[in-house]
Amino acid sequence: MKRLGLLFATAATLVLATGSAHANCEDGHWVQSVSSDGAIVVLEDGSVWEIDPADQVDTALWLPTTNIVACDDKLIDTDDNEIAAATRIK
């Protein structure tokens, strides 16, 4: 039952963040590391993301193992429902 609630919350977050549940997003990711200023986030799959300066204050606080949904132009922290504008650079 908890898993169903988590899936519903994740889907709701995607709809709110992207305007569509069919956006080009992938769930199941987590943070491997974050630069001290929050400007760069590396996910467990080795992808590297540059974070918009306006969102770096939030991403600087993300911890390793933070659950992430990665979209074309944003990362979504599904633990805290935070959305960071981001560009994949690797």
N, C-alpha and C positions, 0 to 999 in steps of 0.2 A: 504494500500500500504506500509506503514511503517513497519507493522508486517511482510509482505512478505520479505522486505529487511532485516529485523532482522533475520528471519529464514534462508535466504540465507547466510548471514554473519556467522551465527552460524555453519551452515553446512560446509561452506568453512573453517572455523577455525578448525573444527573437522578433515576434510580431511588433512589439512596441518599439524596438530598436531599429528595425529595418522597414516596417510598414508591411511586411509580408512574411509568412512562414516559409516561403519558397525562395528566399534570398540565397545567394551563394555563400553558405556558411557551413562550417564543420564543427561538430561538438566532439567531446572526448579528449580535448587537449588539456594540458596543464603547464604552468610556468616552470621552466627549468632555472632561469635566472633573470634578474632585472638589474640594470645599471643603477648605481646609487642615486642618480638624479631622476630615474624613471624614464629616461629618453629612449632606452633600448630594452625590449623584452625578447627573451629567447624561450621558445616553447620546446617541449620534450621531443618533437619531431625534427628539431634542428632549425626550424624556421626562425628568422630574425625579423623583428618588427620595430620600426621607428615610430615613436609615439608623438602625437601632436602636442606642442608645448602646453596648451591649455589643460591637457589631461595628465601630464607628467606628475603632478602632485598626487594623483590617485595611484598611478601605476608604481610610483616609488615605494608605495606601501604594500604592493602585492608580494606574496610570499611564494617560495617554491611549493609546488603542489596545488596552488590556487587553480581551480577548475576554470577553463576558458573555452568559449565558443569563438572560433576565428572566422571572420567574414572578409570580404574583399577589402573593406576600408575601415574595419574596426575590430577590436577585441572586446569580448564581453566576459567579465568576471561573474560567473554564475553563482558564486558563493555570496557575493554582496550586491549583485545586480548593478555593477558599475560598467559603464561603456566608455571605452577609450578610442578616439579616432586614431587610426594606425595605418601605416604603409608597410607592406612586406618588402624587405630589402634583400632577403636571401631565403 
